[in-house]
Amino acid sequence: MLRHALDHELLGTAQPVAGFLDTEGIRDTVHALHTAFEPVPDVLHTFAVKASSLVPVLRLLADLGMGCEVASPGEMRLALDAGCAPSRIVLDSPAKTREEITEALARGIALNADNFDELDRIDALRPADCASVIGLRVNPQVGGGSIGAMSTATKTSKFGVALRDEGGRERVHQAFAERPWLTRLHAHVGSQGCPLELIAEGIAETYRLAEEINARLGRRQITSLDIGGGLPVNFADDTVRPTYDDYVDALRTAVPGLFEGRYGLVTEFGRSLLAKNGFIAARVEYAKTSGGRRIAVTHAGAQTATRTVLMPGSWPLRVGAFDAHGHPKSGAPEVQDVAGPCCFAGDVVAEARELPPLEEGDFVVLYDTGAYYFSTPWAYNSLPRPGVHGYALDDAAVRCVPVRDAQTLDEIAAESGAHHADGLLGLAPEPVGV
């Protein structure tokens, strides 16, 4: 694929960094998800749009039977533009405005309230003929994984109603008793760094709460459980682990009743669907030495690998070295850093890696970056957003299509207020008469 990109000028001196998505890999991963959950009679698999906020990606996933989980007005718009049916969209956000709630309810989009005050807003805004499935997010407070920022079921998490806080569980019971239209429970324990056992424990606690509520009400009011997503991704090598089958096995062990059909299920996977189906390629602009260590300065840094640069211990990436023609580099490995173009010292994607010596005109590939990386770039230093391309391999031939065009300097200027360039000058003090 890299040689095809170079031959067709999708990557090179004019476009020194780009993202690539393997569409057949995405299809296979979605199929694996659906297959793992086949025993569940009623399940809606949604894709967490934040993991790849690109309309063509969402359109492909919708065509493969996925819905969309959205967490902002922008993500809701992208899901709708991608052709996702409102009934297959779930709105999750801890800061929904009244306007967002009103639009979701008017369209029949499902939503999970994050707190009791949000339920009060829904009480006031919900139309009598509302078709939206409405749930309440709870925090089972089962603890965190190895990456605190990715753990959403800690004691003080900002998400959901804390079940183990004094009076929390009873208030949840009361909220459902007062609102017969409240029919779903939602919980999400976390993603990267969270072991399957921890994720399953949080879902088991949510399942037990649903059973409690229905039993106390004497009716089957809660009809579905949104169990979130968050399957960790293995960034160490090409192996997919854990698999969706592993995840289902963990759920069967912790919550066997989940598969008995009493509750419909909603999932919200993101990273695990796309990470291994995409990569970033970037040109080496300079090779230098500092303190006796070789440094390859490339065009892929914090602007497109933000998490890896800012939290390298939690988000390490594998790096491949290729020559100017897209062939794997040869030569004795040498310890070197792979740095990015951003103007701060910490913009290093890989530190002290053993790679064949990189030189000007070579290319590096950052593997497992199909989710979050090139789809949600950081505008640091006003660096342009990279182009993104989808590809498929047919009998050794490569077919490639655009997903997102590379950002132009004119577009950067427009986003930076160029049309209002003289705006602040108009606030100069009025001249004082003599």
C-alpha positions, 0 to 999 in steps of 0.5 A, a space after each residue: 500500500 505504501 508504494 501505491 501511495 507514493 506512486 500515485 502522489 498520495 504521499 510524498 514531498 507535497 503531502 508528507 503525512 497521510 492516514 490510510 484505512 484498510 476497508 476489508 480489515 474493517 469489514 472483517 472486524 465488524 463481522 467478528 463483532 456480530 458473530 461473537 454476539 450472535 447468541 443475543 437475540 436483540 443487540 444494537 452495535 453502535 460505533 463510538 464516533 469519537 474514534 473516527 469522526 469521518 463521514 465515509 467511515 461512518 457510512 461504511 459502518 452503517 452499511 455493515 449494520 452498525 449504529 452510531 454512539 455520539 457525544 456532541 452536536 457535531 458527532 450527531 450531525 456526522 452520524 446523520 450525514 452518514 445516513 445512520 437512521 436516528 433510531 440507531 443513534 445513541 446520544 451520550 454526553 455528560 454536558 447535553 444542552 437543552 437544545 441537544 436534548 430537544 433535537 434528539 427527542 424530536 428525531 427519535 434518537 436514543 439518549 442516556 441521561 448522565 445525572 438526575 438534573 438531566 432527567 429533570 430537563 428531559 421531564 420538561 422537554 420530552 414530547 408526549 409522542 416521543 419515540 426515543 429510548 431513554 436511559 440513565 447512566 450509572 457509575 458502578 464504581 468498580 475501580 480503574 484500569 492501568 490508564 486513569 484517563 481511560 477509566 470511567 468507573 472510578 470512585 470519583 468519575 465524572 460520568 453517571 450516577 455513583 451507585 455506591 455513594 450514600 443514597 445513590 442506588 435508592 435515588 436510581 430506584 426512585 427515578 425509574 419509579 417516577 418515570 415509566 418511560 425510562 427503560 434503559 440502564 447504561 454503564 461504561 467501565 472504561 477502555 484501554 488499560 481496563 482488563 476484561 474482568 473489570 469491564 465485566 464486573 461493572 456490567 454485572 453490577 448494572 445487570 443486578 441493578 436492572 433486576 432489582 428495579 424491575 422486581 421492585 416495580 413489579 413490571 419489566 420497565 427496564 427492557 435494555 442495557 447499554 453496556 458501553 464499549 471499551 475493548 482494549 487493543 494490543 499495540 505490541 504486535 499484530 495479534 488481535 487480543 483480546 478478541 470479541 469472543 474473549 469479551 463475550 466469554 468474560 461476560 458469560 462468566 460474570 453475567 450469564 443472565 445477560 444472554 438469556 434474552 430478557 434485555 436488549 443490548 447496546 454496545 459502543 465499540 470504537 478503537 477496537 473496530 478500527 485501530 488495527 485497520 489503519 496506519 499513518 505514513 510520514 516522510 523523514 525530513 531530516 536525520 540528525 544526531 544529538 547527545 550521541 543519539 540519532 533523531 529522525 525528524 518526520 511530519 507525524 508528531 503530536 498533531 496526529 499522534 497526540 496521545 502517544 506524544 503526551 502519554 508515551 508510556 500508556 500509548 506506545 506505537 510500533 514504527 516501521 522504517 521504509 525507503 523513499 520508494 516504499 520498500 522496507 529499510 535494510 541495514 543494521 538497527 540503530 537506536 534512534 528517536 522518531 520525532 515530529 514537526 511540532 515546536 516543543 521538545 516533547 514531540 517525540 513519537 518513539 524514543 530510543 527505538 532500534 530501527 535501520 538508520 533513517 535518512 532524509 526522504 525515507 518514510 516511517 509508518 505508525 501502525 495501529 492508528 486507525 482510530 483516534 489518531 489521524 481522524 482527530 488531529 490537533 491543530 498545534 502550530 497550525 499544521 494542516 490536517 493530513 489527508 486520509 485514504 481508504 484502500 482495498 487489496 484485490 489480487 495484489 492490486 490496490 484500489 484507493 479512494 479519498 476519505 478526507 482531503 488534506 487541509 489547505 493553507 487557505 482553509 487554515 487561514 479561514 478557520 483562523 479568522 482571516 475573514 475578520 482580520 481587521 475586526 479587532 482594529 475596529 475596537 480602537 479608542 475613539 479619537 478624543 476631540 481637541 
